[in-house]
Amino acid sequence: MKKLLIFLLFAYPSVGCDLCGCANSNAFLGLMPASNRGFMGVRYRYQNFSSHIASNVLKTEESFQTTEVWGRFYPINKIQVMGILPYAIHTQKQIAQEQSIQINGMADPSLFVHYSLVNTLLDSTLHVVNQSLLVGGGLKPALGKFRYEEFNPNQVANANFQLGTGSTDWMLSAQYNVRYAAWGINTDAQHRFTGENPDLYHFGARSSLAMTLFYAHGRGHKITLMPYINSTIEYASRDSRAGNTIANTGGGIHWLGAGLETYSKHFVLGLNFAKPVAQNLSNGDLQAIDRFSFHISYLF
């Protein structure tokens, strides 16, 4: 998940660009490879937005690219530990000015710990229906750069455009997976409790709920293909600064997507593409376009 979009009104001194799609330090889990095994891998995520869509002068296009090293392991039975270490590239194109601004660097990492309440794949009994339920939480420390140089024309003075949020956040997370024969459903819910950063900026709390329907073709063979479709709802409350709520922030969005996971004994290749089917972001002045992800992971 992802998985939330937060937006704000925050004046840019040279061209007045005050809206921006938010992708900074957003831990996104998505469909996990082989829930009963550990893995290490690399994942690439891309998403883009248009802001000030009704203005010929202020209209911008933003893209957010994130390359992550991620992994999961089971240090002891029923305990799952997962980490995400991201490197981000953010680009904003100002349409009327015909110029682009880009920043890049390490973003905020995330660490999750889950407890397996149910996992029929970890026992030795054969089950007609396999299921797993994990509950836990996570931590997002403030390691990505947030503070920008106020009068630097090569930067966007926008809290959502920074590599990190500048705050330490806590997350609650639950994942449920049920599978009968080759069919299965995965449900993922997350909520983030955000903190205030040194600039007195406080991003709004973020929540997401995702459901994925998948089909595993070729189980028991050397290669398994698992196509799927998914639906994701994301919501963010308004941001605040020094205790004052910022009006043009927060919003909700509903994504529909499709993807494919390809499994061998030790490797997984996966890709996903999603488009919004309903959204209300920054009072309608911000529009999400689409998002895409790709990963390759080693199972152990």
C-alpha positions in Angstrom: 0.0 0.0 0.0 1.8 1.8 -1.3 0.0 3.6 -0.4 -1.5 7.3 0.5 -1.4 10.6 -1.4 -1.2 13.8 0.6 -1.4 17.2 -0.9 -1.0 20.9 0.2 -1.0 24.5 -0.7 2.5 25.9 -0.1 3.7 28.9 -2.2 6.6 28.5 -4.7 8.3 31.9 -4.7 9.1 32.2 -8.4 6.1 30.8 -10.4 3.5 30.2 -7.7 3.4 26.4 -8.0 1.7 25.4 -4.8 0.4 21.9 -5.5 2.3 18.7 -6.0 1.6 15.0 -6.0 2.9 13.3 -2.9 5.1 10.2 -3.2 7.7 11.0 -0.5 8.5 8.1 1.9 5.2 6.3 1.3 5.8 2.6 2.3 3.9 0.5 -0.2 3.7 -3.3 0.3 1.4 -4.6 -2.4 1.2 -8.3 -3.3 4.0 -10.2 -1.4 6.0 -13.0 -3.0 5.4 -16.5 -1.4 4.1 -15.6 2.1 5.8 -18.6 3.7 9.3 -17.8 2.5 11.8 -15.0 2.9 13.1 -13.0 0.0 15.5 -10.2 -1.0 14.9 -8.1 -4.1 14.7 -4.8 -5.9 11.5 -3.0 -6.8 10.9 0.0 -9.1 7.8 2.2 -8.7 6.6 5.1 -10.9 3.7 7.5 -10.5 2.7 10.8 -12.0 0.3 13.7 -11.5 -0.9 16.9 -13.1 -1.5 19.9 -10.8 -3.2 23.3 -11.4 -5.1 21.5 -14.2 -7.4 24.5 -14.9 -4.5 27.1 -15.2 -2.6 27.7 -18.4 0.1 29.6 -16.3 0.6 27.3 -13.3 -0.1 23.9 -14.7 2.7 21.4 -13.9 3.4 17.7 -14.4 5.1 15.7 -11.6 6.7 12.3 -11.7 8.0 10.2 -8.8 10.4 7.3 -9.4 11.5 5.1 -6.5 13.9 2.2 -6.6 13.8 0.1 -3.5 15.9 -2.7 -1.9 13.4 -4.7 0.0 13.3 -8.0 1.9 11.5 -10.2 4.3 12.7 -12.9 6.7 11.4 -15.0 9.6 13.9 -14.7 12.5 11.7 -17.0 14.6 8.5 -19.0 14.0 5.5 -16.8 13.4 7.5 -13.5 13.4 8.0 -11.8 10.1 10.4 -8.9 9.6 10.3 -6.7 6.5 12.5 -3.7 5.4 12.3 -1.2 2.6 15.3 1.0 1.7 14.3 3.5 -1.1 16.2 5.8 -3.5 13.9 8.4 -5.1 14.0 10.7 -8.2 11.3 13.5 -8.3 10.8 15.6 -11.4 8.5 18.6 -11.9 7.8 20.0 -15.3 6.4 23.6 -15.5 4.4 23.7 -18.7 4.2 27.4 -19.4 7.8 28.1 -18.4 9.0 25.0 -20.4 11.5 24.0 -17.6 12.0 21.1 -15.3 13.3 20.7 -11.8 14.6 17.4 -10.4 15.8 16.2 -7.0 17.2 12.7 -6.1 18.6 10.9 -3.2 17.8 8.5 -0.4 14.2 8.6 0.9 12.8 7.5 4.2 13.2 3.8 4.9 10.5 1.6 6.5 10.7 -1.4 8.9 7.8 -3.7 9.6 7.3 -6.5 12.1 4.3 -8.8 11.8 3.1 -11.7 13.9 1.5 -14.6 12.1 -1.8 -15.3 13.9 -2.7 -17.9 11.2 -0.5 -19.4 8.5 -1.4 -22.9 7.2 1.6 -22.8 4.8 4.0 -23.0 7.8 2.7 -26.3 9.2 3.0 -29.8 7.8 -0.7 -30.5 7.4 -2.4 -30.5 4.0 -5.3 -28.1 3.8 -8.0 -27.7 1.2 -8.1 -24.0 2.0 -4.9 -22.3 2.8 -4.9 -18.9 4.7 -2.6 -16.6 6.5 -3.3 -13.6 8.8 -0.5 -11.3 9.8 -0.9 -8.3 12.1 1.8 -5.8 13.2 3.3 -2.4 12.8 6.1 -0.5 11.4 8.5 2.5 11.8 9.5 5.1 9.3 12.4 7.2 10.6 13.2 10.6 9.2 16.4 9.8 7.1 15.4 11.3 3.8 16.1 15.0 3.1 13.2 17.2 3.8 14.5 20.8 4.3 14.9 22.6 1.1 16.8 25.8 0.3 14.2 28.5 0.3 15.5 30.7 -2.5 17.1 28.0 -4.6 15.4 28.3 -8.1 16.4 24.7 -8.8 14.2 23.3 -6.0 10.4 23.1 -5.6 9.4 24.7 -2.3 6.7 22.1 -1.6 6.6 19.7 1.3 5.3 16.8 -0.8 8.1 17.2 -3.3 10.9 16.5 -0.8 12.7 13.1 -0.6 11.5 12.6 3.0 8.8 13.9 5.3 11.2 15.0 8.1 9.1 13.2 10.7 9.2 9.8 12.4 6.0 7.9 11.7 4.4 4.8 13.1 2.3 2.3 11.2 -0.3 -0.4 11.8 -0.6 -3.1 9.3 -2.6 -6.3 8.7 -2.5 -8.8 5.8 -5.0 -11.6 5.1 -4.6 -14.2 2.4 -7.0 -17.0 1.6 -6.5 -19.6 -1.2 -8.5 -22.4 -2.6 -7.0 -24.5 -5.3 -5.5 -22.1 -7.8 -7.6 -19.1 -6.8 -6.9 -16.7 -4.0 -7.7 -13.3 -2.4 -5.3 -11.0 -0.6 -6.4 -8.1 1.6 -3.9 -5.5 2.9 -4.8 -2.7 5.4 -2.5 0.0 6.6 -2.7 3.1 8.8 0.1 5.6 9.4 0.3 7.8 12.5 2.4 10.8 11.4 4.7 13.0 13.5 5.6 16.7 13.3 9.0 17.5 11.7 11.5 20.2 12.8 9.9 22.8 10.4 6.6 22.3 12.4 5.0 20.6 9.4 2.7 17.7 10.2 1.5 15.5 7.4 -2.0 14.1 7.8 -2.6 10.6 8.9 -2.8 8.1 6.0 -4.9 5.0 5.5 -5.2 2.4 2.7 -7.2 -0.7 2.0 -6.3 -3.0 -0.9 -7.9 -6.3 -2.2 -6.4 -8.5 -4.8 -7.9 -11.5 -6.7 -5.3 -13.8 -8.2 -5.0 -17.1 -10.1 -1.9 -19.4 -9.9 -1.5 -21.2 -13.2 1.0 -24.0 -13.4 1.3 -24.8 -9.7 3.8 -27.7 -9.2 5.7 -26.9 -12.4 9.0 -25.2 -12.8 7.3 -21.9 -13.7 4.1 -20.6 -12.1 2.2 -17.6 -13.7 0.0 -15.7 -11.3 -2.1 -12.9 -13.0 -4.2 -10.8 -10.8 -6.5 -7.7 -10.5 -6.7 -5.4 -7.6 -8.6 -2.5 -6.1 -7.1 0.0 -3.7 -8.6 2.8 -1.7 -6.3 5.5 -0.2 -7.2 8.4 2.0 -5.3 11.2 3.7 -6.4 13.7 6.3 -5.4 17.3 6.0 -1.9 18.5 6.8 -1.1 21.2 9.4 1.8 23.6 10.1 2.5 25.0 13.6 -0.9 23.6 14.6 -2.9 25.4 11.8 -4.7 23.1 9.3 -3.8 23.7 5.7 -7.0 23.9 3.6 -5.9 22.4 0.2 -4.4 19.2 1.6 -5.6 15.6 2.0 -7.9 13.7 -0.3 -9.0 10.3 -1.4 -8.5 8.1 -4.4 -9.6 4.7 -5.7 -7.3 2.7 -8.0 -8.0 -0.3 -10.2 -5.0 -2.3 -11.4 -3.8 -5.5 -12.9 -0.5 -7.4 -12.7 1.4 -10.6 -13.2 3.8 -12.5 -10.9 6.1 -15.2 -12.4 7.5 -17.7 -10.0 10.4 -20.2 -10.3 12.0 -22.2 -7.5 14.1 -19.2 -6.3 13.1 -16.2 -8.3 10.0 -14.0 -8.7 9.4 -11.4 -11.4 6.4 -9.1 -10.9 4.8 -6.1 -12.5 1.6 -4.0 -11.8 -0.2 -1.2 -13.5 -3.0 0.9 -12.0 -5.2 3.8 -13.0 -7.5 5.9 -10.8 -11.3 5.4 -11.3 -12.3 8.0 -8.7 -10.4 10.8 -7.0 -10.8 14.0 -5.0 -7.4 15.5 -4.4 -6.6 19.1 -3.4 -10.2 20.1 -4.0 -10.0 18.9 -7.6 -6.9 20.9 -8.6 -4.6 17.9 -8.6 -5.1 14.8 -10.7 -3.4 11.4 -10.4 -2.7 9.8 -13.8 -1.4 6.3 -13.3 1.3 4.2 -11.5 3.5 1.3 -12.3 5.7 -1.1 -10.4 8.2 -3.9 -11.3 10.2 -6.1 -9.0 12.7 -9.0 -9.1 13.1 -11.0 -5.9 15.2 -14.0 -4.7 13.3 -16.5 -2.5 15.1 -18.4 0.2 
